Every structure is written in C-alpha cells, then in structure tokens.
Amino acid sequence: MSTIRFDQVSLQFPGAARPAVDRCSCEIASGKLVVILGPSGCGKTTLLKMVNRLYEPTAGQISIDGQDIRQLQVTRLRQQIGYVIQQSGLFPHMTVAQNIAVVPKLLGWPRAKIQARIDELLTLVELSPQEYRNRYPAQLSGGQQQRIGLARALAGDPQIMLMDEPFGAIDAITRTTLQDEILRLQRQLQKTILFVSHDVEEALRLADYLLIMQKGQIIQYDTPFHVLTKPASEFVYNLVGADDMVRQLGLLRVETAMMALPPDYSQNGTPTVDRSESLRHALSLILKTGASRLTVLDNGAPIGELTLEHIRDSASLASA
C-alpha cells in the first residue's frame, strides 16, 4: 500500500503566462481510486506526470509513504509505478507476452516467474493466455489493447497506478465494460490509483474521491457524493451537473454514500444491498420493500447502512 502526498506543488513551464499546476496540496490515501477531473488545460495530466517524474515540479514536494520522490532514482521510481495511457502504448513489434514482460525483465525476475505472471495477468483481465499471449497489438481490438496495457502496468505488482484518460479513445460500450473491469480489479487488488478523466460520468462511476482542478489549482477534493451534494463552488456545481441528482444517483456507488453502522445495529430482516450497487438501485429497493433503511454488504458482511432520509436529504441539498 502507498500514500501519495502533494505539498504546495507547482509547475511553471518556461514562457507560460501562469503555472500549469499552482500550489496543489492533498493526500491520496493508500488503496483509493482518485479521479482527477476538470476541463482541458486545467493541469490534470501535468499533476499526474509529476508523480513518476515525467515532469519535475518547480516548487513544492511530492512524497510517497513519506519519502520525497526526488530522493529516489528515476528508473527505480518508475518501475514501482504502473502507467496506462490513452492509446495503450504497446510496443507494436512485440507480442502480448513480450509487452507484459517488459517491467518484470527490468526487475530481473526469473523466466519461469515472468511466464507465470503473464498468464496470471491475462486471466485477470479476462483474456485467454493460450489465445492472446502470442498475438501482436495490431491483431487486437482497441478494448483488448487497453486490457493488455493494463496488464502490462500491473506486471511488476506496483502499489501505485497512474492512468491518463486510458479509455478516451474507446467506443462507449467498450468503455463502460473497461470501467467495470477497473472496479472489479480495484476491489480485488486495492491499488492506489490516480486516474485522469474529463468525463464526469466516468469519474462518478469510478472514484472513491474526486480531485477537481481549475486553472492549475485544486478546487475540491472529496467523495463523489459530497461533491454532488456540497459542491465547493458554482464551477464545481456546473462541472458535475449537481442539479441533475436523479441521473447522478445511477452513477454513484452505494459505498460512496453509506453511513457507519450504529452501535446498536441489528439487521432484523432489513433488506441488503451490495456496496458496489448504484444509489438508484438502492433507492428503488427502498421504495419496493417499504424499508426505511438498507444494510450495506461487502462479501456478505455488514459494513454500513443507507437510509431513505439520507438519500432524500442529499437530493434536496443538491437541488437547493
């Protein structure tokens, strides 16, 4: 697990009128998926690329688990961070297996371990090792290439993943499928993920936290639920479409809005809902059963609750 901390980080490119990133401070908690959201030119990708030192800040400090990343050798730092870009970035002259093996080879893994890891990762991204390991990128669809790009980024088992609009060039149906894959993998692997997006619906579906940027600055850093119900500014309100709470309920996961179980908690036949279901599904279940609250489950174990009043109050806040 790895925590990323930005402390008054700025980057001003030579000749630029203003900083691309301007005094940004926040902490990315270990194991969380944080989506950096904002309009074009707001500094999203610049902030992301400073984590693996593709860009160096002109002021401030970035640390991983308390260590200033400038104290780490660049090559060693990048080997510990998975990186996924929009066009997959696969080497066209290499097979799928050879692409996935790049980082493990750099890390000096033995051949048998590398081959086992290739098959493990292809299975993880739901592509048959027997069918795909010897194909070349040109023989894959766009969605398949992105799955291989994800597998390659995971190959060295990094604790941090940087994803720069990885699904931006994919058709809508495939994009939704890949978003589901990210959520599935994140529940299984619990990586610390920074994910750049300009798509609000994608951000709301994926994020544990939203980091919203405008003109190089962090405007709000909070859960999607709180961003929708308590936007920090008119800019944030308009960006996330906080006035359309009914539509947004279909994008937010139950776990982003649930409350802690009370000390006197007792299920007593209370309807249940999985943490990964949408708030719209939860609301439908409440209305269908007539229950005042739902017990939220994770692998069958109670982890929280959701009440009709909580959803109603939140919708009222958003439309106020």
matplotlib code that plots the C-alpha trace (Angstrom):
import matplotlib.pyplot as plt

x = [0.0, 1.2, 0.1, 0.9, 1.2, 1.3, 2.6, 2.3, 3.3, 3.6, 5.0, 5.5, 6.7, 9.2, 7.4, 4.0, 1.8, 0.7, 1.6, 0.3, -0.1, -0.4, 0.2, -1.6, -1.8, -3.6, -3.1, -4.1, -4.9, -3.4, -5.7, -8.0, -9.0, -8.9, -10.1, -8.6, -11.4, -11.6, -11.7, -8.9, -5.8, -6.6, -3.4, -4.8, -2.2, 0.6, -0.1, -0.3, 3.0, 4.9, 4.2, 6.5, 8.8, 8.0, 7.7, 9.6, 7.8, 9.3, 8.1, 6.7, 7.2, 5.7, 6.2, 5.3, 4.9, 6.7, 9.7, 10.4, 10.3, 13.3, 15.4, 14.6, 16.4, 14.0, 14.3, 13.6, 10.7, 9.0, 9.5, 7.4, 4.5, 2.1, 1.4, -1.5, -2.2, -5.0, -3.6, -2.3, 1.3, 2.0, 5.2, 3.9, 6.9, 6.4, 3.8, 1.3, 3.5, 6.6, 4.8, 3.6, 7.1, 8.9, 9.0, 9.5, 12.5, 13.9, 13.3, 15.4, 12.7, 13.5, 11.9, 9.5, 8.2, 7.7, 5.8, 3.6, 2.9, 1.9, -0.6, -1.9, -2.4, -4.1, -6.5, -7.0, -8.1, -10.2, -8.2, -7.2, -3.4, -3.5, -5.3, -3.7, -0.1, 1.5, -0.6, 0.7, -1.1, -2.3, -4.2, -6.2, -9.3, -8.9, -10.5, -8.3, -5.2, -6.3, -6.7, -3.1, -1.9, -3.5, -2.0, 1.5, 1.1, 0.3, 3.1, 5.6, 2.9, 3.2, 1.3, 0.6, -1.2, -1.3, -4.0, -4.1, -7.5, -7.0, -10.4, -10.7, -10.3, -12.6, -16.2, -18.9, -19.9, -16.3, -15.5, -18.3, -17.1, -13.5, -14.7, -16.4, -13.1, -11.3, -13.8, -13.6, -9.8, -9.6, -11.9, -9.6, -6.1, -6.6, -4.0, -3.5, -4.8, -4.7, -7.0, -7.2, -10.6, -12.6, -15.7, -17.9, -20.0, -16.8, -15.4, -18.6, -18.7, -15.1, -13.9, -13.5, -12.5, -12.8, -9.9, -11.4, -9.0, -9.4, -6.6, -4.0, -5.5, -7.4, -10.9, -12.4, -11.2, -13.9, -16.1, -18.3, -21.3, -20.1, -19.0, -22.5, -24.4, -22.0, -20.1, -17.4, -18.2, -20.5, -17.8, -17.9, -21.7, -21.9, -19.0, -20.5, -24.2, -25.2, -28.7, -29.5, -29.4, -31.7, -29.3, -26.3, -27.9, -27.4, -23.7, -22.8, -22.0, -23.7, -20.4, -19.7, -22.8, -23.3, -23.1, -21.4, -23.3, -24.8, -23.6, -26.9, -27.0, -29.2, -30.2, -33.5, -34.6, -33.5, -33.1, -29.5, -27.6, -24.0, -21.6, -20.9, -24.6, -25.8, -27.7, -30.5, -30.8, -30.7, -33.5, -35.6, -35.1, -36.2, -39.3, -40.1, -39.7, -41.0, -38.0, -36.6, -33.0, -30.8, -27.8, -24.8, -22.8, -19.3, -18.8, -21.9, -20.7, -22.5, -20.3, -22.7, -26.3, -28.2, -31.5, -34.2, -33.8, -30.1, -30.8, -33.7, -31.7, -28.8, -31.0, -32.5, -29.1, -28.1, -31.1, -31.0]
y = [0.0, 3.5, 7.0, 9.9, 13.4, 16.7, 19.6, 23.1, 21.6, 24.0, 23.7, 26.6, 25.9, 28.3, 31.2, 30.3, 33.1, 31.1, 27.9, 24.6, 23.4, 26.0, 25.3, 22.0, 20.2, 16.9, 13.4, 10.3, 7.6, 4.2, 1.8, 4.5, 5.3, 9.1, 10.6, 14.0, 15.8, 19.1, 20.9, 20.7, 22.7, 22.7, 20.8, 17.2, 15.3, 17.6, 16.8, 13.1, 13.1, 14.7, 11.5, 9.4, 12.4, 12.8, 16.4, 17.9, 20.5, 24.0, 24.3, 22.1, 18.4, 15.1, 12.2, 8.5, 7.0, 10.0, 9.8, 12.7, 11.2, 13.4, 11.2, 8.1, 7.1, 7.9, 4.5, 2.7, 5.0, 4.3, 0.6, 0.8, 2.7, 1.3, 3.7, 3.4, 6.0, 6.6, 4.6, 1.7, 2.4, -1.2, -1.9, -2.9, -5.2, -7.2, -9.9, -9.5, -11.7, -9.7, -6.4, -7.6, -9.0, -5.6, -4.5, -7.9, -8.4, -5.0, -6.1, -9.2, -11.8, -15.4, -16.6, -19.1, -16.3, -14.0, -16.6, -17.4, -13.7, -13.2, -16.0, -14.7, -11.2, -12.2, -14.3, -11.4, -9.1, -11.9, -12.7, -16.3, -16.8, -19.6, -17.4, -14.0, -14.3, -14.7, -12.1, -8.7, -5.4, -4.9, -8.2, -6.8, -4.6, -1.2, -2.6, -5.6, -3.4, -1.4, -4.6, -5.6, -2.1, -2.5, -6.0, -4.6, -1.8, -4.4, -6.7, -5.7, -5.6, -1.9, -0.4, 2.8, 3.1, 6.3, 6.2, 9.1, 9.1, 5.4, 4.9, 8.2, 6.7, 3.7, 3.4, 4.0, 0.3, -0.9, 2.0, 1.0, -2.6, -1.4, 0.8, -2.2, -4.1, -1.4, -1.5, -5.3, -5.3, -2.5, -4.4, -7.3, -5.6, -2.4, -0.3, 3.4, 4.8, 8.3, 8.4, 11.4, 12.0, 14.8, 12.6, 13.4, 10.2, 8.1, 10.0, 9.5, 5.8, 5.0, 7.4, 6.9, 10.5, 13.3, 15.8, 18.7, 21.2, 24.6, 26.7, 24.6, 24.6, 22.0, 23.4, 20.5, 17.1, 14.9, 11.9, 12.0, 12.0, 15.1, 16.8, 16.4, 17.4, 20.1, 21.5, 23.9, 26.5, 27.3, 25.9, 22.5, 22.6, 23.1, 20.7, 17.7, 18.5, 18.6, 19.9, 16.5, 14.3, 11.7, 10.9, 11.1, 8.5, 6.0, 6.7, 6.8, 3.6, 2.8, 2.7, 6.4, 7.5, 4.9, 5.7, 3.7, 1.1, 2.4, 1.0, -0.7, -2.2, -5.2, -6.4, -7.9, -8.6, -5.3, -5.5, -5.6, -4.1, -4.7, -1.8, -1.7, -1.2, 2.2, 4.6, 4.5, 0.7, 1.3, 3.9, 1.5, -1.3, 1.0, 2.1, -1.5, -3.0, -0.1, -0.3, 2.8, 1.7, -0.8, -2.8, -2.4, -5.6, -6.4, -10.1, -10.8, -8.9, -5.8, -2.7, 0.2, 1.4, 3.6, 5.4, 6.9, 10.1, 10.2, 9.9, 12.4, 15.0, 14.6, 15.1, 18.2, 19.6, 19.1, 20.9, 23.7]
z = [0.0, -0.8, 0.1, -2.2, -0.8, -2.7, -0.6, -2.3, -5.6, -8.6, -12.1, -14.4, -17.9, -19.5, -21.2, -19.8, -18.5, -15.5, -13.7, -15.2, -11.6, -8.9, -5.2, -5.1, -1.8, -1.0, 0.2, -1.8, 0.7, 0.2, -1.8, -3.0, -6.6, -7.1, -10.3, -11.3, -13.1, -14.9, -18.2, -20.8, -19.8, -16.1, -15.1, -14.7, -16.7, -15.6, -11.9, -12.8, -14.7, -11.8, -9.7, -11.9, -12.6, -16.3, -15.2, -12.2, -10.1, -9.9, -6.3, -3.5, -2.8, -3.7, -1.4, -1.4, 2.0, 3.5, 1.2, -1.2, -4.7, -5.8, -3.4, -5.5, -8.7, -11.5, -13.1, -9.8, -9.1, -12.4, -12.1, -8.9, -10.6, -13.2, -16.0, -18.5, -21.3, -23.8, -26.7, -24.6, -25.6, -26.5, -28.5, -31.9, -32.7, -29.5, -28.8, -26.0, -23.7, -24.5, -23.8, -20.4, -19.6, -20.0, -16.4, -14.8, -17.1, -16.0, -12.4, -13.0, -12.5, -13.4, -16.7, -15.0, -12.7, -15.7, -17.7, -14.8, -14.3, -17.9, -17.8, -14.4, -15.7, -18.9, -16.9, -14.5, -17.4, -18.8, -22.0, -22.6, -22.2, -24.8, -27.3, -26.8, -25.5, -28.9, -30.7, -31.8, -30.9, -34.4, -34.1, -31.1, -30.9, -29.1, -26.0, -26.0, -26.4, -23.4, -21.3, -22.3, -21.4, -18.0, -17.6, -18.5, -16.0, -13.3, -14.3, -11.6, -9.0, -8.3, -5.4, -7.4, -10.8, -12.9, -15.6, -18.1, -19.8, -20.6, -22.2, -24.0, -27.5, -26.9, -28.1, -25.4, -25.0, -24.6, -22.4, -19.9, -19.9, -19.2, -16.4, -14.9, -15.2, -13.3, -10.5, -10.3, -10.3, -7.7, -5.3, -5.8, -5.8, -3.8, -5.6, -5.1, -8.4, -9.8, -12.9, -15.1, -16.9, -18.4, -18.5, -15.5, -15.7, -15.8, -12.8, -10.7, -11.6, -10.7, -8.0, -4.3, -4.3, -6.9, -7.2, -9.2, -10.8, -12.4, -13.9, -12.2, -8.8, -6.7, -6.2, -4.3, -3.1, -1.7, -2.3, -5.4, -3.1, -1.2, -4.4, -5.8, -2.6, -1.4, -4.4, -3.3, -6.0, -8.9, -11.2, -9.5, -9.4, -13.1, -13.9, -12.2, -13.1, -9.4, -10.4, -12.0, -8.9, -10.3, -13.1, -10.8, -8.4, -11.2, -11.3, -7.6, -5.8, -2.5, -0.7, -1.5, 0.4, 3.1, 6.8, 9.6, 11.4, 14.6, 17.9, 18.5, 15.0, 14.4, 10.9, 11.9, 8.4, 7.0, 3.1, 2.0, -0.9, -2.1, -1.7, -5.4, -6.5, -7.6, -5.3, -7.9, -7.3, -3.6, -3.8, -5.9, -3.4, -0.5, -2.4, -3.5, 0.0, 2.0, 4.3, 5.9, 5.6, 3.9, 5.3, 3.0, 2.5, 1.4, 0.5, 2.7, 5.8, 7.0, 6.7, 6.7, 6.2, 3.9, 4.8, 2.7, 4.6, 3.8, 0.1, 0.2, 2.2, -0.2, -3.2, -1.5, -0.9, -4.5, -5.8, -3.3]

ax = plt.figure().add_subplot(projection="3d")
ax.plot(x, y, z, "-o")
ax.set_aspect("equal")
plt.show()
